[in-house]
């Protein structure tokens, strides 16, 4: 099937899904979770083929980490689907309502978007995550993974497809994987405005640029994660170190890892060297401004490009600032509106940072690593929106719906 034919079939499935009862959707999801759990050896064997090819091609360790399916990660996929089963179905929820003087009753009701397409790179777990979120929210899913994860994505999608064909409670075309991993397939998907209601690109700058330049379909950008932690003069020193070390080193290859540490000058001599020692002990390369290199001479010199770089690796840029205003200015210039954090005991600083930081998620006295649909209680996420319409931050079930107005009357007609 061509990409357009896949999208056409998805649109037909979406018309069925929008009326599918919650209990049916949950029953299908439970069977998918069971099947993925039972077929984990099949998934790992397929994943091993992708990893072998990636290593042979000289792929970076960061990308291989994203690609790898371990037993723990498969268990995480399964548990995420079961979490989604337990979440309220947003479809049909009345978000507001009122009556007019003429007796009309107006309700705002959530409904599925229709066909949601996700273009993603390297992470095979996205195949299962998107399938589950879309089915629960009454949407059909079109999945276009990258060539590096071809075997893994195909295996996961096959398990889902087999369940749908066996259950026969929702159309088998409700979840489809585009087999063509070429750029032309992406361009065809971006032009399928007759059938596709939303495209979410999850990938690097090249993919995002392609989407921005060619999309005819509405998009929500899952963009870069140039995340910051600002450590204020009022911060608890031990807490600040724990947060920074976790945000940088717990999993540096993901978009919610911190890339730039911004530090109040009052802590430059008393706290910063010790924190950088902790990071260096864990293999982190430090690139600092002039003040940072004065107090910690082992740091490499940061250049202008470092402040805007998403390293996705054990590298951190460090900047010392005069005050909160300078910190916010720096984050505003270089941040990507993904996740920002402040460590401060001064509540006025914390509140101002939370108000002023222009980001989908702001973390006060905790790690940016919590910027994640699972950690937010969404089960998983379809992406992390770095824009403001129609969703922002980690996108769960509700982000895959829109609100329509349902107006109830008793024969009223408009005179003027």
C-alpha positions as CSV (number, residue, x, y, z in Angstrom):
1,X,0.0,0.0,0.0
2,X,1.1,3.6,-0.7
3,X,1.3,6.1,2.1
4,X,-1.9,7.7,0.8
5,X,-3.7,4.4,0.8
6,X,-2.6,3.7,4.3
7,X,-3.9,7.1,5.4
8,X,-7.2,6.5,3.6
9,X,-7.7,3.2,5.4
10,X,-6.8,4.9,8.7
11,X,-9.5,7.6,8.1
12,X,-12.1,4.9,7.6
13,X,-11.0,3.2,10.8
14,X,-11.1,6.5,12.7
15,X,-14.9,6.8,11.8
16,X,-15.5,3.5,13.6
17,X,-13.2,4.3,16.5
18,X,-14.9,7.5,17.4
19,X,-18.0,5.5,18.4
20,X,-16.2,2.6,20.0
21,X,-17.1,2.3,23.7
22,X,-14.4,2.6,26.4
23,X,-14.8,-1.0,27.6
24,X,-14.1,-2.3,24.1
25,X,-11.0,-0.1,23.7
26,X,-9.7,-1.1,27.1
27,X,-10.3,-4.8,26.3
28,X,-8.3,-4.5,23.1
29,X,-5.5,-2.7,24.9
30,X,-5.3,-5.3,27.6
31,X,-4.9,-8.0,24.9
32,X,-2.1,-5.9,23.2
33,X,-0.3,-5.6,26.6
34,X,-0.5,-9.3,27.1
35,X,0.7,-10.1,23.6
36,X,3.7,-7.8,23.9
37,X,4.6,-9.3,27.2
38,X,4.3,-12.8,25.8
39,X,6.3,-12.0,22.6
40,X,9.2,-10.2,24.3
41,X,11.7,-12.7,22.9
42,X,10.4,-12.0,19.4
43,X,10.8,-8.3,20.0
44,X,14.3,-8.7,21.4
45,X,15.4,-10.8,18.4
46,X,14.2,-8.2,16.0
47,X,15.8,-5.5,18.0
48,X,19.1,-7.3,18.0
49,X,19.1,-7.2,14.2
50,X,18.7,-3.4,14.3
51,X,21.4,-3.0,17.0
52,X,23.9,-5.1,15.0
53,X,23.3,-3.1,11.8
54,X,23.6,0.2,13.8
55,X,26.9,-0.8,15.3
56,X,28.2,-2.0,11.9
57,X,27.3,1.5,10.5
58,X,29.2,3.2,13.3
59,X,26.1,4.7,14.9
60,X,26.7,6.7,18.1
61,X,26.3,5.1,21.5
62,X,23.6,7.7,22.2
63,X,21.5,6.6,19.3
64,X,22.1,2.9,20.1
65,X,20.9,3.5,23.6
66,X,17.6,5.0,22.3
67,X,17.3,2.0,19.9
68,X,17.8,-0.8,22.5
69,X,14.9,-2.9,23.8
70,X,15.8,-4.6,27.0
71,X,13.5,-6.7,29.1
72,X,13.1,-3.7,31.5
73,X,12.1,-1.5,28.6
74,X,9.6,-4.0,27.2
75,X,8.2,-4.3,30.7
76,X,7.9,-0.5,30.8
77,X,6.0,-0.6,27.4
78,X,3.6,-3.2,28.8
79,X,3.0,-1.4,32.1
80,X,2.5,1.9,30.3
81,X,-0.3,0.4,28.2
82,X,-1.9,-1.0,31.4
83,X,-1.7,2.5,33.0
84,X,-3.5,3.9,29.9
85,X,-6.2,1.3,30.4
86,X,-6.8,2.7,33.9
87,X,-7.0,6.3,32.8
88,X,-10.3,8.0,32.2
89,X,-11.4,8.0,28.5
90,X,-11.4,11.7,27.4
91,X,-13.9,11.0,24.5
92,X,-17.3,12.3,25.4
93,X,-16.2,14.2,28.5
94,X,-18.1,17.5,28.9
95,X,-15.6,20.2,29.7
96,X,-18.1,23.0,30.1
97,X,-21.7,24.0,29.6
98,X,-24.1,26.8,30.0
99,X,-27.6,27.9,29.1
100,X,-28.6,31.0,26.9
101,X,-31.6,33.3,27.6
102,X,-33.4,31.7,24.6
103,X,-33.3,28.3,26.3
104,X,-30.4,26.8,24.2
105,X,-28.1,24.6,26.2
106,X,-24.5,24.6,25.0
107,X,-22.0,21.8,25.9
108,X,-18.3,21.6,25.1
109,X,-17.6,17.9,24.5
110,X,-14.3,16.2,23.8
111,X,-13.9,14.1,20.7
112,X,-11.0,12.3,18.9
113,X,-8.9,14.2,16.4
114,X,-9.3,11.4,13.8
115,X,-6.1,10.2,12.2
116,X,-2.9,10.9,14.1
117,X,0.4,10.3,12.3
118,X,3.8,10.2,14.1
119,X,7.1,10.3,12.4
120,X,9.9,9.2,14.8
121,X,13.5,8.1,14.9
122,X,15.3,5.3,16.7
123,X,13.0,4.6,19.6
124,X,10.9,1.5,18.9
125,X,8.9,1.8,22.1
126,X,7.1,4.8,20.4
127,X,5.4,2.2,18.2
128,X,3.6,0.7,21.1
129,X,3.1,4.0,23.0
130,X,1.4,5.8,20.1
131,X,-0.8,2.8,19.3
132,X,-2.1,2.6,22.8
133,X,-2.7,6.4,23.2
134,X,-4.4,6.6,19.9
135,X,-6.7,3.6,20.5
136,X,-7.7,4.8,23.9
137,X,-8.5,8.3,22.6
138,X,-10.5,6.9,19.7
139,X,-7.9,7.9,17.0
140,X,-6.4,5.8,14.2
141,X,-2.6,5.8,14.2
142,X,-0.2,6.0,11.3
143,X,3.3,5.2,12.3
144,X,6.4,6.0,10.3
145,X,9.6,4.9,12.0
146,X,13.1,5.2,10.8
147,X,15.2,2.7,9.0
148,X,17.5,2.2,11.9
149,X,14.7,0.6,13.9
150,X,13.0,-1.1,11.0
151,X,13.0,-4.7,12.4
152,X,12.0,-3.6,15.9
153,X,9.1,-1.4,14.7
154,X,7.9,-4.0,12.4
155,X,7.8,-6.7,15.1
156,X,5.9,-4.4,17.6
157,X,3.4,-3.3,14.9
158,X,2.9,-6.9,13.9
159,X,2.0,-7.9,17.4
160,X,-0.6,-5.1,17.6
161,X,-2.0,-5.9,14.2
162,X,-2.4,-9.6,15.1
163,X,-4.4,-8.6,18.2
164,X,-6.6,-6.3,16.2
165,X,-7.2,-9.0,13.6
166,X,-8.0,-11.6,16.2
167,X,-10.2,-9.4,18.4
168,X,-12.1,-7.9,15.5
169,X,-13.6,-5.3,17.9
170,X,-11.8,-2.4,16.2
171,X,-10.6,-2.2,12.6
172,X,-7.2,-3.8,12.0
173,X,-6.3,-0.6,10.1
174,X,-6.7,1.4,13.3
175,X,-2.9,1.1,13.8
176,X,-0.6,0.9,10.7
177,X,3.1,1.1,10.2
178,X,4.4,2.8,7.0
179,X,7.0,0.3,5.7
180,X,8.7,2.9,3.5
181,X,11.3,4.7,5.6
182,X,12.4,7.1,2.8
183,X,12.1,10.9,2.9
184,X,9.5,10.6,0.0
185,X,7.2,8.7,2.4
186,X,7.4,11.5,4.9
187,X,6.6,14.1,2.2
188,X,3.6,12.1,1.0
189,X,2.4,11.8,4.6
190,X,2.7,15.5,5.2
191,X,0.6,16.2,2.1
192,X,-2.2,13.7,3.1
193,X,-4.5,16.5,4.3
194,X,-7.6,14.8,3.1
195,X,-7.1,11.9,5.5
196,X,-4.7,12.9,8.3
197,X,-5.7,15.3,11.1
198,X,-2.4,15.7,12.9
199,X,1.3,14.9,12.3
200,X,3.7,14.8,15.3
201,X,7.4,14.7,14.2
202,X,9.7,13.2,16.9
203,X,13.3,13.6,15.7
204,X,16.3,15.7,15.0
205,X,16.6,19.1,13.3
206,X,16.6,17.6,9.8
207,X,13.2,16.0,10.3
208,X,11.7,19.1,12.0
209,X,12.9,21.3,9.2
210,X,11.4,19.0,6.6
211,X,8.1,19.1,8.4
212,X,8.0,22.8,8.8
213,X,8.8,23.4,5.1
214,X,6.5,20.8,3.6
215,X,3.5,20.1,5.9
216,X,0.0,20.7,4.6
217,X,-1.4,18.7,7.5
218,X,-1.6,20.4,11.0
219,X,1.5,19.5,13.1
220,X,2.6,19.6,16.7
221,X,6.4,19.8,16.9
222,X,8.2,17.6,19.3
223,X,11.4,19.7,19.3
224,X,14.8,19.8,20.8
225,X,15.4,19.6,24.5
226,X,18.0,22.3,25.3
227,X,17.0,22.2,29.0
228,X,18.4,24.3,31.8
229,X,18.8,24.1,35.6
230,X,19.1,27.5,37.3
231,X,20.7,27.2,40.8
232,X,19.8,30.3,42.8
233,X,21.8,31.8,45.6
234,X,19.1,30.6,48.0
235,X,19.4,26.9,46.9
236,X,20.1,24.1,49.3
237,X,23.6,23.0,48.2
238,X,23.1,19.2,48.7
239,X,19.7,19.3,47.0
240,X,21.1,21.3,44.1
241,X,23.9,18.9,43.5
242,X,21.6,15.9,43.5
243,X,19.2,17.5,41.1
244,X,21.9,18.6,38.6
245,X,23.7,15.3,38.7
246,X,20.4,13.4,38.1
247,X,19.3,15.8,35.4
248,X,22.6,15.4,33.5
249,X,23.7,11.8,34.0
250,X,20.7,9.5,34.7
251,X,20.1,9.2,31.0
252,X,21.9,11.9,28.9
253,X,20.5,10.7,25.5
254,X,17.0,11.9,26.1
255,X,15.4,15.3,25.5
256,X,14.6,16.0,29.2
257,X,18.3,15.8,30.3
258,X,19.8,19.1,31.3
259,X,22.3,20.6,28.8
260,X,23.1,23.9,30.5
261,X,23.7,24.7,34.1
262,X,23.1,28.3,35.1
263,X,24.4,29.3,38.5
264,X,24.0,32.5,40.6
265,X,27.4,34.1,41.1
266,X,27.1,33.8,44.9
267,X,27.6,30.1,44.5
268,X,30.5,30.2,42.0
269,X,33.2,29.6,44.6
270,X,31.3,27.9,47.4
271,X,29.1,25.4,45.6
272,X,29.9,25.1,41.9
273,X,33.4,23.4,42.0
274,X,32.0,20.6,44.2
275,X,29.1,20.0,41.8
276,X,31.4,20.0,38.8
277,X,33.6,17.5,40.6
278,X,30.6,15.2,41.0
279,X,29.7,15.5,37.3
280,X,33.3,14.9,36.2
281,X,33.5,11.8,38.3
282,X,30.5,10.5,36.3
283,X,32.3,11.1,33.0
284,X,30.7,14.5,32.2
285,X,32.7,17.0,30.1
286,X,32.2,20.5,31.3
287,X,32.3,23.5,29.0
288,X,32.2,26.7,31.0
289,X,32.2,30.5,30.6
290,X,35.1,32.6,31.9
291,X,33.9,32.7,35.5
292,X,33.3,28.9,35.6
293,X,36.9,28.3,34.3
294,X,38.3,30.6,37.0
295,X,36.7,28.6,39.8
296,X,37.1,25.2,38.1
297,X,40.1,25.3,35.7
298,X,39.5,21.8,34.3
299,X,36.5,23.1,32.3
300,X,36.8,23.5,28.5
301,X,36.0,27.0,27.1
302,X,32.4,27.3,26.1
303,X,31.7,29.1,22.8
304,X,28.5,30.7,21.5
305,X,27.3,27.5,20.0
306,X,27.4,25.6,23.2
307,X,24.6,27.6,24.8
308,X,22.2,26.5,22.0
309,X,23.4,22.9,21.7
310,X,21.3,19.8,22.7
311,X,24.3,17.5,23.4
312,X,22.3,14.3,24.2
313,X,25.6,13.1,25.7
314,X,27.7,13.4,28.8
315,X,28.5,17.1,28.1
316,X,27.2,20.1,30.0
317,X,27.6,23.9,29.4
318,X,27.9,26.0,32.5
319,X,27.2,29.8,32.9
320,X,27.5,32.0,36.0
321,X,25.0,34.9,36.1
322,X,24.6,37.9,38.3
323,X,21.0,37.3,39.2
324,X,17.6,35.7,38.3
325,X,17.0,38.3,35.6
326,X,20.2,37.3,33.7
327,X,19.4,33.7,34.2
328,X,15.9,34.1,32.7
329,X,17.3,36.2,29.8
330,X,19.8,33.5,29.0
331,X,17.2,30.7,29.1
332,X,14.8,32.8,27.0
333,X,17.5,33.3,24.3
334,X,18.7,29.7,24.1
335,X,16.0,27.4,25.5
336,X,13.8,25.3,23.4
337,X,10.6,25.5,25.5
338,X,10.9,21.8,26.5
339,X,11.7,21.8,30.2
340,X,13.4,24.2,32.6
341,X,14.2,23.9,36.3
342,X,15.0,26.2,39.2
343,X,16.6,25.2,42.5
344,X,15.7,27.8,45.2
345,X,14.6,28.0,48.8
346,X,13.5,31.6,48.2
347,X,9.8,31.1,47.3
348,X,9.7,34.5,45.5
349,X,12.5,33.3,43.2
350,X,10.8,30.0,42.6
351,X,7.4,31.6,41.8
352,X,8.9,34.2,39.5
353,X,10.9,31.5,37.6
354,X,7.8,29.4,37.3
355,X,5.8,32.4,35.9
356,X,8.5,33.8,33.6
357,X,10.2,30.7,32.1
358,X,8.6,30.2,28.6
359,X,8.5,26.4,28.6
360,X,6.1,23.5,28.3
361,X,7.2,22.3,31.8
362,X,8.9,24.1,34.7
363,X,10.4,22.2,37.6
364,X,10.8,23.7,41.0
365,X,13.4,22.0,43.2
366,X,13.3,18.8,41.2
367,X,14.9,17.3,38.1
368,X,14.0,18.0,34.5
369,X,14.1,14.3,34.0
370,X,10.5,14.2,35.2
371,X,9.3,15.9,31.9
372,X,7.7,12.7,30.7
373,X,4.2,11.5,30.0
374,X,4.6,8.5,32.2
375,X,5.9,10.5,35.1
376,X,3.1,13.0,34.7
377,X,0.6,10.1,35.0
378,X,-0.4,9.9,31.3
379,X,0.9,6.4,30.9
380,X,3.1,7.5,28.0
381,X,3.3,10.5,25.7
382,X,2.8,10.9,22.0
383,X,5.4,13.6,22.1
384,X,6.6,16.6,24.0
385,X,5.2,19.7,22.4
386,X,7.5,22.7,22.3
387,X,4.9,25.0,20.8
388,X,1.7,26.4,22.2
389,X,-1.1,25.4,19.9
390,X,-3.0,23.1,20.5
391,X,-0.9,21.3,23.1
392,X,2.2,22.1,25.2
393,X,4.6,19.8,27.1
394,X,4.1,16.1,27.3
395,X,1.1,15.1,25.3
396,X,-1.3,12.4,26.7
397,X,-4.8,11.3,25.9
398,X,-6.5,14.7,26.3
399,X,-4.0,16.2,23.8
400,X,-5.3,13.7,21.2
401,X,-8.8,15.2,21.4
402,X,-10.5,18.5,20.5
403,X,-13.6,20.2,21.9
404,X,-16.7,20.6,19.8
405,X,-19.9,22.5,20.8
406,X,-23.1,20.5,21.1
407,X,-26.1,22.8,21.2
408,X,-29.4,21.4,22.6
409,X,-32.7,23.1,21.8
410,X,-36.4,22.7,21.8
411,X,-37.3,24.1,18.4
412,X,-35.7,27.5,18.7
413,X,-35.0,29.4,15.5
414,X,-32.9,32.5,15.0
415,X,-34.9,35.5,14.0
416,X,-32.1,38.1,13.3
